[in-house]
Amino acid sequence: MMHKVGMAEAKVAGAGDSLRTLGLGSCVGVALYDPIVKIGGLLHVMLPASGGKTELPAKYVDTGLPYVIHLMKDAGAQTRHIIAKLAGGAQMFALTTGSDIVRVGPRNVEAVSQWLQEAGIPIVATDVGGSIGRTVELFTETGAFSIRTAQFGERFL
Amino acid sequence: MVDQSDWRNGVHLDKNAADMLREVGNIGAAHAATALSEMLRQKVTMEVPWVEFIPFDDVTEILGGPEQVVACVYLRMLGEVTGSIFFIQTVPIAKQLMSLLELSKDALAPFSDMEVSALGEIGNIMAASYLGSLSDLTHLTMFPSVPLVAVDMAQAVLNVGLQQDNPIGNYALIIHTSIHHHLASEDAHLFLLPDPGTQEALVRALGIEGLA
């Protein structure tokens, strides 16, 4: 069974189910997976920092990652087994002036990478950056992470 | 005064407010049609059959779903009301407009640099015309930034409008536009998403307050 994960949402699944989120632009899809118990978590995170906001924890990197890891632990995963795969973080509109608003994608990826590194969770694969939208799906049976784009079809991480 | 919670729960437009916004749209559309006719060197007319406020998160549904590939021109709205503006068409419709410019011979080929540039200019005309008309009505200065173009999944491109940390459920003003030329009549959409903090000024100036 496939579970949909919306913008600023995080969900956890196991038992061979999958988790899918559509149309990542500058947002990052963080797929977390514990291969021992075959439990996966997918976070669709939109912005790097919550600035202290507590509603919608999955919207921000600094609150979203602890939130999804907490959900995974509740489902039986162990932090020391978790591996991560990342997709998204694009800059959809090419711009020369380099204002902050169009660079939020790379800033999201940076924030996710840094947080995971500090938490000791290895990032085993990424498909990030560029200027393309991505739809992603995490399969909990295998840990495979599918990336679909309008131009280049589907690939697996 | 419209408080944040009212706005988030939905702005119900009564008939007068809807008529007024549509009229602003039609005045803007008339200006845009004149400019577009000059650019395309043929008669183009335009009308705004309706306008509506809908939650920004639901905008992709109007476009055929989050993964629907669209031709999108993105501009920042600058001045006393800031925000994001999107001029969005489906790919076949954008290609048809390009064929008027004799830029596009192949409806399936990716957009060329010339086509991307022309799309940006069309988006610029639409946004400037509409904001000009809205400015006249509200006496608030509003003007568009330079246009940026992307052709990709609807949700991926629209997300740039949420990077100002707009609250989830924030409303976008949608100006449905019909563009008529000798080949066809086409549907295009102009979306206005005010930044948090300035949307109230716009709502107040439009006199939408107290309509819930």
Interface residues (C-beta under 8 A of the other chain):
Chain A: M7 A8 L22 G23 L24 G25 S26 C27 M46 L47 L56 K59 A90 M92 F93 A94 L95 I101 V102 V104 S131 I132 G133 R134 T135 A150 Q151
Chain B: D57 T60 G65 P66 E67 V69 Y74 R76 P110 L148 V149 A150 D152 M153 A154 Q155 A156 V157 L158 N159 V160 L162 Q163 Q164 D165 I168
